[in-house]
Amino acid sequence: MVGILGVAVQARAQQIAITFDDLPAHGPLPPKVTRLEVAKQVIDALRRAQVPPTYGFVNGSIIEQQPDTASVLDAWRGAGNLLGNHTWSHMNLNEHSTQEFEGDIGHNEQFLAQHMGGGDWHWLRYPYLAEGNTPEKKMGVRAWLAQHGYRVAGVTMSFADYEWNEPYARCMQKGDMKGVTWLEKTYLRAAAQNIRYDHAMSKKLYGHDIPYVLLMHIGAFDARMLPRLLSLYKQHGIVFVPLQQAEQDEFYKFDTDPKLLPGPDTLEEAMAAKQWPLPKHIDYSKQLDAVCK
């Protein structure tokens, strides 16, 4: 569109901050593929699509178990991407005490400080997105996060990308390329459906698109599909922004200031608070569980 003085003005574009969980390793690998190769594919796709520096959330216990995977963090940082805390052992807060969970966050900090130097690594992504199954746990951890200068990396866009990684490894092990083709098609369909799904909720709740925070995983199939996924987003007019910029939106105030009482941190929770039904969408999980078995 054209504004006054004839200057081109871009309409408000849908914005996404892309984030990756489970660095340095997620899911099974196809034959003859390494963790570093997966990471390099992801890094290259992000660079080619001109995605801003991207946060990857680290589980340090994987490096202790598989020391060679430290090269993934080196490559990630070498490309200018950033690291955040995903707890040491990918601990589920709902299944552990507040003290255990806080200890697991703290244990992970040595890796983050080492690899990030003076960079900002005080972002937490809750494993399983589990923020506590009791008010005491939820508020206890939030108080600890506030005391230690953390913000929460929220999730407002996810199409369960992780569900495709294990079937892909199975299909490649069997040499079933028909199965791989089906995985490719459904992965992109799920991502496109998710754009419409989140837009519908945000539009109903706020009258416009909020800046979304997309949850991805550093899996082998994600690496294979990322160039096509990023192209799909661009075709929908989506602009990629840093996590810090996305979470400046009012929606994320409970994430960025854990001193506040918790509020909705997903669009689904915001819809539930108003007792509004969720938009319909296709769940591929059962089909994915069966493919290439």
N, C-alpha and C positions, 0 to 999 in steps of 0.2 A: 504494500500500500504506500501512498505518497502523502506526506504531511505538508504543513505550511512551508513556504519558501521552496517547495519542490524537492525537499530532501526525502529520500526513501526511508521509511520507518518500518521496521519488521514487527509484525504482530507478535504477541506474546507466544513464545514457543514452549512446547513441552520440554522440561529439563530433567535429566537423569544424572545422578552421581553413581558411577559404577564402583562396586566394592567386591572383593574376593575373600572368601573364608577358607580356612584349613591349610594355609601355608605351613610347611612346604609341600604337603602331600595330601591328596584327597582321592579316595576310591581306588579300585583296582586298575592296573595298567594292561593294555593290550600287549601281545608278544613283541619283544624287541623295542619297546618304548621306555625311555627313562623319565624320571621326575624332572630333570633339568630340561629335557627336550620339550616336555609339556609346558614348563614355565616359559621357555624361550618362544614357543608358539603364541602363548597368551601375550607376552610382552610385545612381540612383533605386531600382533593384530592391534593392540592398543595404540602403538606408535603410529602405524599406518593410518588409523582412523583419527589420529590427532586427539585422543582422549587425554584430558588433563591428568597430572600425577594421581595415581590410583592407590587407595589403601588396600593392603592385603593383611588379613588378621591371622596371627601366628599362634600355633600350638607348639611350644618349645620341646615337649616330650618326644615329638617325632624326631627331632634332631638328635636327641640323646640316644634314641633307639637306632636311628639310621644317620650316622654322622655325615655321610656324603650328601644328604639333602640340604645341608647348610649352603651348598652352592646355589640353591634356588633363591635363598634370601639375598645372597651376593648379587645374583643376576637381577633380581627385582629392584634392589637399591641402585645397582649400577645403571639401570635404565631411568632412574629418577623417580621411581614409584616409592610409596610410603608403607610403613608397617604399623599395625595396631595390635591390641591385646585380645586374644581369643581364649584366654586362660592357658595354663601349662598343659593340662591333660584333656582339654575339651570337656570340662566338668559340667554336668547338668545340675544347676542350682536347686532344682526341685527335688533332687535325690540326695542332697548333701546339706550340711549345716552352713550357716552364714560364715562361721569361722573357717571352715574347710575351703569354701569358695573364695573368700578373701585371700587366704594363703595361696591358693592356686593362681590367682591373678598376680600376686606379688612375686611368686616363684618365676613367672614368665618374664618379668621386667628386665632381667639381666640380658636376655637375648635382644630385646627391643632397644635398650640403651646402647648395647654394643653395635648394633647394625644401623641405628638411626642417628647416632652422634647427637648433634644439637637439634635434630628434627623433632616434630611434635608426634609422639607415639602414645599420648594419653587419650586414646579412644578405645573403648571396650565394645566388642560385639559378643553378646551373650551366646554361648553355645546352645543350640537347639532353640534359640530365642526364648529361653526359659528364664524369666526374671523373678522367680520365686513363687512358690505355691501357697505361701502364707503372707499376711501383711507384715509380720515380723521379719521374715527373710527379705522381702522386697524393700522395706524401709531400712533394714540394717545394712544391706549392701549399698543402697543409694547413699546412705550417710558415709560409708567408707569411701565410695567413689568421689563424693564431694570433697572429703578431707584430703584425698590424694590427687585432686586436680583432673579427674577423668570426666569425659563426656561419653555418651552412649551412641554408637553407630546404629541408628534405627534402621528399620526395613519397611519400606512402603511399596516395594515392587519385587515380586518373586514369582517365577513360574516353575519352581521346583526343579531347576536345571540339574541338580545332583542325581535325580532319578534316572537320567539317561546314561550316566557314566558306567555303571555296572553292566547293564545290558550290552553296551558297546564293547566292553572288554570280552564278554561272552561271545558276541557275534564275530569279533576279530579272531578269537581263539579257534572258532569253528570255520573261519573263512566264509561266513554267511554274509555276502555283500548285499543280498536282497534285504536281509534284516537291517543292515547298516543304513540302506537307503530309506527304509521305513522310519528308522530313528531320526534321520536327518529331517525328513518331512514333518514328523510330529513335533520335533523340537522347535522348529520355526513356527509351526501352527500354534503351539502353546505360548510362545513368546508374543506373537501377534495378538492372540486372544487376551493375554495378560495386559497389553497396552490398553485395549478397550475396557477391560475389567476395572483397572485402576482409574482410568479416566472417568468411567461412569460413577464410581464411588466419590472421587474427588469433586466432580461436577455437582453431584447431588448434595454433598456436604458443604462445599465452599463456593460453588458457582464457577470454579476455574480449576485448572491443574495446579496442584502444589508441585514443588520440585521433588521428584521421587528419589529414593535411595534404593538402588537395585542390588539384591543379594545374588552373587554368583559363587562358584566354587572352582578351585584350580584343579579340575579333573581333565582326563584325556579327551573326552568327548567335547567338553566345553572348549578346549584348545582347538580341536578340529573345527568346531562350528563358530567360533568367535568372529572371524571375518564376516561371515554371512549374517550373524546376529547383529553386529554393529551396522552393517549395510542396511538391514531391515529397519533398525531404529532411525537411521538417517532418512530412509525413504518415507518414514512417518513424520518427518520434520522435527525430530527430537535433537536437542542440543545437549552435549555432554558437559557437565560442570563438576568442580571438585566437591568432595564430601563437605568440607567446611562451608562452602557457599550454599549448598542445598539445605544444610541444617540451620541456616540463619532464618529460615521460614518459621513463622509462628507455630506451625504444627509441631515442630521438634523442640519446643521450649522445655518439655519434660526430659528430653534426652540430654540437652546441652547444659541444663542446670539441675543436677540431681538433688540439690537442696530443696527443690519444690516437691510437693506431694505428687505421686505418680498420676498420670492421666493417660488417655489413649495414645499408644505409640505405634499403632498400625491403623490403616484405614478401616479394616474389618472391625477393630475395637471401637472406633469412632461411630461406625454404622450401628453396631450392637448397642452402644450407649443411647442411641436414638430409637432403638427397636425397629430399625429399617432392615428389610431383607437384602441379602447380598445379590449382586448380579449373577446370572447363571454362567457357568463355565464348565468345560469338559475336563474331567480328571483322567489322566492317562496312566495312573499308577498301576492298575491291574494289568493292562496291556503290556506295560514295560516289564513288569515282573515275569511275564510269560514268554517274552520274545527271546529267541535263540537258546531256549532250554532244551 
